Amino acid sequence: MMGWKVQEHTVYSIFLFIIVALGILLALQFPHNKQMQMLVIVITTFFYVGLGLVHHKENHDLTTKIVIEYALIGGLGMTIVLFFLLGSQ
């Protein structure tokens, strides 16, 4: 049973890596279009938060604290990236 949990978390981590990597690659595809970069970062953040919440829901350990944590970490990450994007204009 323990092996299944490790495999499940590995799949989750791979999906998370793919989401973030695609978000970065897509944002880099629009070097002169800050609005499109911002949109890509916002969408990537929503997918990050959504995937995290789905993962915890499937593991039956989704709590209000976890929802707030994902929202805050996603918001902080998005804010940092957008700050650098807007600062480089």
BALUMKE-277455 format. One line per 3 residues: number of its first residue (from 1); their letters; for each residue x negated, z negated, y of N, C-alpha, C. Coordinates in nm, 4 decimals, m for minus. Layout:
// BALUMKE-277455
NUM> A> X,Z,Y,X,Z,Y,X,Z,Y | ... .
***
This chain:
// BALUMKE-277455
1> MMG> m0.0834,0.0000,m0.1201,0.0000,0.0000,0.0000,m0.0869,0.0000,0.1252 | m0.1991,m0.0683,0.1219,m0.2877,m0.0745,0.2377,m0.3419,0.0635,0.2731 | m0.3744,0.1455,0.1721,m0.4264,0.2801,0.1960,m0.3288,0.3646,0.2750 .
4> WKV> m0.1998,0.3500,0.2497,m0.0994,0.4265,0.3217,m0.1001,0.3914,0.4698 | m0.1141,0.2628,0.5028,m0.1172,0.2201,0.6435,m0.2379,0.2797,0.7151 | m0.3541,0.2789,0.6503,m0.4741,0.3366,0.7108,m0.4535,0.4851,0.7333 .
7> QEH> m0.3978,0.5548,0.6348,m0.3723,0.6985,0.6473,m0.2706,0.7246,0.7588 | m0.1685,0.6431,0.7676,m0.0657,0.6591,0.8706,m0.1260,0.6422,1.0099 | m0.2119,0.5427,1.0272,m0.2756,0.5206,1.1564,m0.3743,0.6318,1.1885 .
10> TVY> m0.4378,0.6876,1.0870,m0.5300,0.7990,1.1076,m0.4537,0.9209,1.1584 | m0.3403,0.9488,1.0992,m0.2578,1.0621,1.1437,m0.2130,1.0399,1.2881 | m0.1717,0.9191,1.3194,m0.1321,0.8855,1.4564,m0.2486,0.9087,1.5524 .
13> SIF> m0.3672,0.8632,1.5154,m0.4849,0.8796,1.6012,m0.5199,1.0266,1.6209 | m0.5057,1.1057,1.5162,m0.5332,1.2491,1.5281,m0.4337,1.3139,1.6241 | m0.3063,1.2819,1.6106,m0.2055,1.3356,1.7018,m0.2331,1.2928,1.8456 .
16> LFI> m0.2710,1.1686,1.8646,m0.3018,1.1182,1.9980,m0.4209,1.1934,2.0571 | m0.5244,1.2139,1.9768,m0.6412,1.2899,2.0223,m0.6015,1.4321,2.0605 | m0.5185,1.4960,1.9788,m0.4749,1.6334,2.0067,m0.3964,1.6395,2.1373 .
19> IVA> m0.3065,1.5445,2.1593,m0.2265,1.5430,2.2816,m0.3157,1.5301,2.4047 | m0.4084,1.4365,2.4014,m0.4965,1.4144,2.5168,m0.5900,1.5344,2.5362 | m0.6455,1.5861,2.4269,m0.7360,1.7008,2.4372,m0.6635,1.8229,2.4929 .
22> LGI> m0.5429,1.8497,2.4448,m0.4657,1.9624,2.4974,m0.4318,1.9424,2.6442 | m0.3992,1.8202,2.6818,m0.3702,1.7914,2.8222,m0.4899,1.8202,2.9106 | m0.6072,1.7771,2.8663,m0.7297,1.8022,2.9440,m0.7590,1.9504,2.9509 .
25> LLA> m0.7515,2.0186,2.8358,m0.7798,2.1623,2.8337,m0.6812,2.2410,2.9201 | m0.5543,2.2046,2.9145,m0.4549,2.2734,2.9975,m0.4790,2.2479,3.1457 | m0.5133,2.1254,3.1801,m0.5399,2.0948,3.3209,m0.6605,2.1734,3.3709 .
28> LQF> m0.7597,2.1922,3.2854,m0.8786,2.2680,3.3249,m0.8513,2.4179,3.3382 | m0.7405,2.4642,3.2818,m0.7047,2.6054,3.2913,m0.6529,2.6430,3.4298 | m0.6233,2.5450,3.5107,m0.5677,2.5681,3.6446,m0.6550,2.5017,3.7509 .
31> PHN> m0.7815,2.5441,3.7649,m0.8723,2.4743,3.8568,m0.8318,2.4861,4.0041 | m0.7563,2.5886,4.0403,m0.7198,2.6086,4.1805,m0.5729,2.5778,4.2079 | m0.5044,2.5253,4.1069,m0.3626,2.4945,4.1221,m0.3422,2.3451,4.0931 .
34> KQM> m0.3572,2.2632,4.1963,m0.3484,2.1175,4.1808,m0.2102,2.0730,4.1341 | m0.1062,2.1434,4.1793,0.0295,2.1053,4.1372,0.0466,2.1247,3.9867 | m0.0065,2.2342,3.9338,0.0043,2.2584,3.7901,m0.0783,2.1549,3.7128 .
37> QML> m0.1962,2.1201,3.7627,m0.2769,2.0176,3.6987,m0.2036,1.8842,3.6965 | m0.1408,1.8503,3.8081,m0.0658,1.7249,3.8162,0.0492,1.7252,3.7162 | 0.1197,1.8376,3.7066,0.2308,1.8488,3.6126,0.1816,1.8306,3.4687 .
40> VIV> 0.0702,1.8944,3.4355,0.0137,1.8820,3.3005,m0.0228,1.7367,3.2716 | m0.0830,1.6676,3.3675,m0.1219,1.5277,3.3478,0.0015,1.4390,3.3297 | 0.1046,1.4615,3.4075,0.2286,1.3832,3.3949,0.2923,1.4065,3.2574 .
43> ITT> 0.2994,1.5315,3.2145,0.3584,1.5631,3.0835,0.2744,1.5024,2.9713 | 0.1416,1.5114,2.9840,0.0532,1.4524,2.8839,0.0760,1.3018,2.8747 | 0.0919,1.2370,2.9886,0.1171,1.0926,2.9900,0.2481,1.0588,2.9202 .
46> FFY> 0.3523,1.1370,2.9463,0.4801,1.1107,2.8802,0.4688,1.1283,2.7287 | 0.3936,1.2291,2.6839,0.3738,1.2473,2.5406,0.2931,1.1308,2.4814 | 0.1916,1.0830,2.5549,0.1125,0.9683,2.5095,0.2019,0.8458,2.4910 .
49> VGL> 0.2810,0.8164,2.5923,0.3703,0.6999,2.5861,0.4740,0.7187,2.4759 | 0.5332,0.8375,2.4693,0.6345,0.8651,2.3674,0.5807,0.8522,2.2262 | 0.4621,0.9077,2.2023,0.4021,0.8990,2.0697,0.3728,0.7533,2.0329 .
52> GLV> 0.3233,0.6771,2.1280,0.2955,0.5361,2.1016,0.4220,0.4586,2.0672 | 0.5287,0.4852,2.1407,0.6542,0.4135,2.1144,0.7142,0.4536,1.9796 | 0.7076,0.5819,1.9469,0.7576,0.6281,1.8170,0.6760,0.5653,1.7039 .
55> HHK> 0.5459,0.5614,1.7213,0.4581,0.5016,1.6206,0.4951,0.3552,1.5959 | 0.5130,0.2793,1.7014,0.5484,0.1376,1.6849,0.6894,0.1211,1.6306 | 0.7801,0.2096,1.6689,0.9170,0.2040,1.6157,0.9159,0.2263,1.4644 .
58> ENH> 0.8351,0.3237,1.4193,0.8270,0.3513,1.2755,0.7645,0.2356,1.1984 | 0.6750,0.1620,1.2638,0.6108,0.0474,1.1984,0.6910,m0.0813,1.2152 | 0.8069,m0.0725,1.2776,0.8977,m0.1862,1.2969,0.8337,m0.2994,1.3772 .
61> DLT> 0.7447,m0.2638,1.4700,0.6864,m0.3682,1.5548,0.6984,m0.3335,1.7040 | 0.7986,m0.2542,1.7368,0.8220,m0.2176,1.8763,0.8909,m0.3340,1.9476 | 0.8245,m0.3829,2.0523,0.8797,m0.4923,2.1319,0.8788,m0.4514,2.2790 .
64> TKI> 0.9454,m0.5281,2.3596,0.9467,m0.5022,2.5038,0.8053,m0.5071,2.5597 | 0.7261,m0.5999,2.5109,0.5872,m0.6125,2.5556,0.5084,m0.4843,2.5284 | 0.5272,m0.4244,2.4124,0.4569,m0.3006,2.3776,0.5042,m0.1852,2.4658 .
67> VIE> 0.6344,m0.1773,2.4929,0.6874,m0.0725,2.5804,0.6247,m0.0847,2.7199 | 0.6209,m0.2057,2.7722,0.5625,m0.2289,2.9053,0.4136,m0.1950,2.9041 | 0.3449,m0.2335,2.7975,0.2010,m0.2057,2.7875,0.1739,m0.0548,2.7885 .
70> YAL> 0.2474,0.0206,2.7086,0.2275,0.1661,2.7068,0.2610,0.2280,2.8425 | 0.3679,0.1818,2.9047,0.4057,0.2355,3.0359,0.2977,0.2047,3.1400 | 0.2444,0.0829,3.1376,0.1412,0.0457,3.2348,0.0103,0.1196,3.2102 .
73> IGG> m0.0337,0.1288,3.0856,m0.1584,0.1986,3.0547,m0.1439,0.3479,3.0845 | m0.0309,0.4067,3.0470,m0.0065,0.5477,3.0786,m0.0029,0.5711,3.2280 | 0.0655,0.4835,3.2995,0.0734,0.4959,3.4456,m0.0616,0.4780,3.5126 .
76> LGM> m0.1401,0.3828,3.4635,m0.2734,0.3612,3.5193,m0.3637,0.4813,3.4948 | m0.3625,0.5320,3.3724,m0.4433,0.6496,3.3408,m0.4033,0.7696,3.4241 | m0.2744,0.7912,3.4368,m0.2240,0.9033,3.5154,m0.2630,0.8865,3.6623 .
79> TIV> m0.2516,0.7668,3.7139,m0.2863,0.7404,3.8537,m0.4343,0.7675,3.8795 | m0.5201,0.7242,3.7885,m0.6643,0.7462,3.8047,m0.6955,0.8950,3.8051 | m0.6412,0.9683,3.7092,m0.6682,1.1124,3.7020,m0.6133,1.1834,3.8247 .
82> LFF> m0.4921,1.1515,3.8660,m0.4338,1.2163,3.9840,m0.5114,1.1808,4.1107 | m0.5609,1.0587,4.1173,m0.6435,1.0181,4.2322,m0.7659,1.1075,4.2428 | m0.8331,1.1304,4.1304,m0.9512,1.2171,4.1330,m0.9148,1.3622,4.1605 .
85> LLG> m0.8019,1.4076,4.1071,m0.7598,1.5467,4.1327,m0.7309,1.5675,4.2810 | m0.6577,1.4753,4.3394,m0.6209,1.4899,4.4807,m0.7402,1.4667,4.5719 | m0.8328,1.3845,4.5265,m0.9518,1.3584,4.6075,m1.0496,1.4745,4.6094 .
88> SQ> m1.0361,1.5652,4.5131,m1.1292,1.6769,4.5064,m1.0794,1.8007,4.5801 | m0.9777,1.7865,4.6624,m0.9226,1.9020,4.7344,m1.0102,1.9424,4.8487 .
***
